[in-house]
Amino acid sequence: MAQEHQRCVIRLDQIVDFWQKRNHPLYEEAKEYLDERQVELEERKLEESKKKKKKLKPGEVDESAINEAEYGYLKKELIIRMLNKRLEEEDCNAGAIYDCLASEYWEDEKAAIEIICETQPEQNVQMVLFNFQTERQGEPLTPEEEEKAERESHIK
């Protein structure tokens, strides 16, 4: 599709690496931010270890648990700047196709789609989702898989 329409394929999960390879100031800014977040994480872990850990009752959830992945997320504004700068590159003159929306630098694919839409608010963003099914020879489908297959057969 990229060749047919002469569009650049941007692997969104590699946007930080793209700027790192070019020794761009945007990468340095991202690196500094992530370093600061790691310091914050270590401080938070230290605080949590100092607090008395009360025993949890069966079924009770520890609300003070730290989501370490959040400390690896970049600021949305920084990712938008990185993507805007990437779109200014010559290979993106005809437009771009985004691939690999999941990354360690943001929460999920939904966040990536929001970033893309905010980067190019005047553009029409079209989504194409590919769902590749793997065949399991000789194994019966689970009830959930049967239900999903049934729903999908009515859509087609």
C-alpha positions in Angstrom: 0.0 0.0 0.0 2.8 2.4 0.8 4.5 1.8 -2.5 1.3 2.1 -4.5 0.4 5.4 -3.0 4.0 6.6 -2.5 3.6 7.2 1.2 6.1 6.8 3.9 5.6 4.1 6.5 6.2 5.4 10.0 6.6 2.8 12.6 5.3 4.8 15.5 7.0 2.5 18.0 10.3 3.5 16.6 9.8 7.3 16.6 12.2 7.8 19.5 14.8 5.6 17.8 14.4 7.6 14.6 15.5 10.8 16.4 18.2 9.0 18.4 19.9 7.7 15.3 20.0 11.3 14.0 21.3 12.8 17.3 18.4 15.2 17.3 17.7 17.5 20.2 14.2 15.9 20.5 15.8 12.6 21.4 17.9 14.3 24.1 14.8 16.0 25.5 13.0 12.6 25.6 16.0 10.9 27.2 16.3 13.6 29.9 12.6 13.3 30.6 12.7 9.5 30.9 15.8 9.8 33.2 13.8 12.2 35.5 10.9 9.8 35.5 13.2 6.9 36.6 14.5 9.0 39.5 10.8 9.7 40.5 10.1 6.0 40.3 13.0 5.1 42.5 12.0 7.8 45.0 8.4 6.4 45.0 9.6 2.9 45.5 11.8 4.0 48.4 8.8 5.8 50.0 6.6 2.7 49.6 9.2 0.5 51.1 9.4 2.8 54.2 5.7 2.6 54.8 4.4 -0.3 56.8 2.9 -2.9 54.5 -0.3 -4.1 56.0 -1.4 -7.6 55.3 -4.0 -7.8 52.6 -7.1 -9.9 53.2 -7.9 -12.5 50.5 -9.4 -10.7 47.4 -8.2 -7.3 48.6 -6.2 -5.2 46.1 -3.1 -3.3 47.1 -4.0 0.3 45.9 -0.5 1.6 46.6 1.0 -0.7 44.0 3.2 1.2 41.6 2.6 0.9 37.8 6.3 1.1 36.7 5.3 1.2 33.0 3.8 4.7 33.5 7.2 6.0 34.4 8.4 5.1 31.0 5.7 7.0 29.1 6.8 10.2 27.3 4.7 13.4 27.5 2.1 13.5 24.8 3.2 17.0 23.8 6.8 15.7 23.2 5.6 12.7 21.1 3.4 15.1 19.0 6.5 17.3 18.4 8.5 14.3 17.4 5.8 13.1 15.0 5.3 16.6 13.5 9.0 16.9 12.9 9.1 13.4 11.3 6.2 14.4 9.0 8.3 17.4 7.8 10.9 15.0 6.4 11.1 14.7 2.6 10.0 11.1 2.5 6.6 12.1 4.0 5.7 14.7 1.3 2.9 12.4 -0.1 1.6 11.5 3.3 2.3 8.7 5.8 1.1 5.3 6.8 1.4 4.6 10.5 2.3 1.1 11.7 3.1 -0.5 15.0 1.0 1.7 17.3 1.9 -0.1 20.5 5.0 1.2 22.3 6.7 1.4 25.7 6.5 5.2 25.4 2.7 5.6 25.7 -0.1 3.7 27.3 -1.8 1.8 24.4 -2.9 1.9 20.7 -5.7 4.3 21.6 -3.2 6.8 22.9 -1.2 6.4 19.7 -4.3 7.1 17.6 -5.1 10.2 19.7 -1.5 11.4 19.1 -1.8 10.9 15.3 -5.1 12.8 15.2 -3.7 15.7 17.3 -0.6 15.8 15.2 -2.6 16.3 12.0 -6.0 17.7 13.0 -6.7 19.1 9.5 -6.1 15.7 7.9 -8.6 12.8 7.4 -7.3 9.8 9.3 -8.4 6.4 8.1 -7.8 3.3 10.1 -7.2 -0.2 8.6 -7.0 -2.9 11.2 -5.6 -6.3 10.2 -6.5 -9.2 12.4 -4.4 -12.2 11.5 -5.8 -15.5 12.7 -3.5 -18.3 13.5 -4.7 -21.8 12.7 -4.5 -24.5 15.2 -4.7 -27.8 13.5 -7.0 -30.4 15.2 -7.7 -28.2 18.2 -11.4 -27.3 18.9 -12.2 -23.6 19.3 -12.9 -22.3 22.8 -16.5 -21.1 23.4 -15.2 -17.5 23.3 -13.5 -18.1 19.9 -16.7 -19.7 18.5 -18.7 -16.7 19.6 -16.2 -14.3 18.1 -16.1 -16.3 14.8 -19.9 -16.3 14.7 -20.1 -12.5 15.2 -17.4 -11.9 12.5 -19.2 -14.1 10.0 -22.3 -11.9 10.3 -20.3 -8.8 9.7 -18.8 -10.0 6.4 
